[in-house]
């Protein structure tokens, strides 16, 4: 591609996707988007299950019982806490920094691409597992909250390890 055209594309896209450095940055953003998409699907499914649970199992308020029974509301509370935890992890994924200095990317490109690939592979796999666990669930009382929380813990650890790795490279 001629240099003037490549320069125009770089300015329009805000990234140099036609070089190795630009591809690394672009791939990093694609991985983040994929992880956030999986986590967003999980949150949407949980909200759908909560809505269905409310419609099917929460009785309307009456003068004698203005508040629903605690045992009916507990699955909703657990699912809402889980939604908040998923949203926090999604925010952490989106907020990950990537090195902006060319010398750091040069170092990562030479020795660290395989390690970054492992971090990214884990992030995508765990977020897909969270989405699958919620998609398979038909009702809130069938939700395996412990397994999903373990996946979220693994995601948090991977984010932290990835951040430390990039700090070491800098």
C-alpha positions as a printed Julia matrix, in Angstrom:
170×3 Matrix{Float64}:
   0.0     0.0    0.0
   1.34    3.43  -0.84
   2.49    5.52   2.1
   0.05    8.45   1.63
  -2.94    6.08   1.57
  -1.65    4.15   4.61
  -1.16    7.45   6.45
  -4.73    8.52   5.71
  -6.05    5.17   6.92
  -3.97    5.43  10.1
  -5.43    8.85  10.84
  -9.0     7.68  10.15
  -8.76    4.49  12.19
  -6.7     5.91  15.02
  -4.42    2.87  14.77
  -1.79    1.52  12.49
  -3.37   -1.84  11.66
  -1.03   -2.38   8.74
   2.06   -2.98  10.87
   2.85   -5.64  13.47
   2.57   -3.06  16.24
  -0.83   -1.92  14.98
  -2.06   -5.5   14.68
  -1.06   -6.26  18.27
  -3.02   -3.28  19.52
  -5.97   -4.13  17.31
  -5.95   -7.76  18.44
  -5.81   -6.64  22.06
  -8.95   -4.57  21.56
 -10.69   -7.44  19.74
  -9.97   -9.83  22.61
 -11.34   -7.34  25.13
 -14.47   -6.87  23.07
 -14.97  -10.64  22.78
 -14.61  -11.1   26.56
 -16.96   -8.22  27.31
 -19.48   -9.61  24.81
 -19.53  -12.99  26.59
 -19.91  -11.34  29.97
 -22.64   -9.07  28.61
 -24.53  -12.11  27.32
 -24.31  -13.67  30.77
 -25.64  -10.54  32.45
 -28.48  -10.24  29.94
 -29.45  -13.86  30.52
 -29.41  -13.38  34.3
 -31.62  -10.31  34.01
 -34.02  -12.29  31.83
 -34.13  -15.1   34.42
 -34.74  -12.56  37.19
 -37.6   -11.03  35.24
 -39.18  -14.42  34.63
 -38.76  -15.4   38.27
 -40.5   -12.21  39.4
 -43.37  -12.75  36.98
 -43.84  -16.43  37.88
 -43.02  -16.66  41.57
 -43.25  -13.32  43.32
 -46.82  -12.81  44.53
 -48.43   -9.4   44.26
 -48.4    -7.24  47.36
 -51.41   -7.37  49.6
 -52.38   -5.52  52.72
 -51.67   -8.64  54.78
 -48.32   -9.31  53.08
 -46.9    -6.11  51.54
 -43.48   -7.68  50.95
 -42.75  -10.95  49.15
 -41.47  -13.87  51.23
 -37.7   -13.9   51.76
 -37.3   -17.4   50.33
 -38.85  -16.23  47.05
 -36.65  -13.13  46.88
 -33.34  -14.79  47.83
 -32.6   -16.23  44.34
 -33.23  -12.76  42.88
 -30.82  -11.16  45.36
 -28.11  -13.73  44.61
 -28.56  -13.27  40.86
 -28.41   -9.48  41.18
 -25.17   -9.74  43.2
 -23.81  -12.02  40.5
 -24.8    -9.49  37.81
 -22.89   -6.78  39.67
 -19.83   -9.04  39.95
 -19.96   -9.84  36.23
 -20.29   -6.14  35.4
 -17.28   -5.33  37.6
 -15.16   -7.92  35.8
 -16.35   -6.63  32.44
 -15.35   -3.1   33.43
 -11.94   -4.36  34.56
 -11.42   -6.09  31.21
 -12.35   -2.94  29.31
 -10.14   -0.81  31.52
  -6.99   -2.84  30.98
  -4.19   -0.72  29.74
  -1.94   -1.66  26.91
   1.52   -0.25  26.46
   1.56    2.91  24.44
   5.32    3.19  24.21
   6.81    1.74  21.08
   9.79    0.23  22.89
   7.47   -1.76  25.16
   5.51   -3.11  22.21
   8.78   -3.96  20.48
   9.81   -5.98  23.53
   6.39   -7.67  23.76
   6.46   -8.46  20.06
   9.87  -10.09  20.35
   9.46  -12.18  23.5
   6.0   -11.84  24.96
   3.38  -12.52  22.32
   2.97  -16.15  23.39
   2.45  -15.15  27.01
  -0.1   -12.51  26.04
  -1.83  -15.11  23.89
  -2.16  -17.4   26.93
  -3.66  -14.6   29.03
  -6.08  -13.71  26.25
  -6.99  -17.36  25.66
  -7.86  -17.73  29.35
  -9.92  -14.52  29.36
 -11.94  -15.58  26.33
 -12.4   -19.16  27.57
 -13.57  -18.15  31.02
 -15.95  -15.48  29.73
 -17.43  -17.97  27.27
 -17.86  -20.47  30.12
 -19.72  -17.87  32.2
 -22.0   -17.13  29.24
 -22.6   -20.85  28.63
 -23.39  -21.51  32.29
 -26.07  -18.84  32.31
 -27.44  -19.78  28.89
 -28.0   -23.39  29.97
 -29.97  -22.35  33.04
 -33.76  -22.42  32.76
 -34.62  -20.89  36.16
 -32.82  -18.96  38.89
 -32.94  -21.86  41.34
 -30.98  -23.99  38.83
 -28.13  -21.49  38.59
 -24.75  -22.79  39.81
 -23.6   -19.54  41.38
 -20.51  -21.11  42.94
 -19.18  -22.28  39.57
 -19.81  -18.9   37.98
 -18.14  -17.08  40.86
 -15.12  -19.37  40.46
 -14.93  -18.43  36.77
 -15.13  -14.75  37.7
 -12.33  -15.24  40.25
 -10.22  -16.83  37.52
 -10.95  -13.88  35.23
  -9.9   -11.39  37.92
  -6.67  -13.3   38.56
  -5.88  -13.43  34.84
  -6.49   -9.69  34.5
  -4.15   -9.04  37.43
  -1.48  -11.41  36.08
  -1.71   -9.87  32.62
  -1.35   -6.38  34.08
   1.73   -7.45  36.09
   3.24   -9.1   33.03
   2.89   -5.95  30.95
   4.36   -3.88  33.8
   7.38   -6.18  33.87
   7.81   -5.77  30.13
   7.77   -1.99  30.51
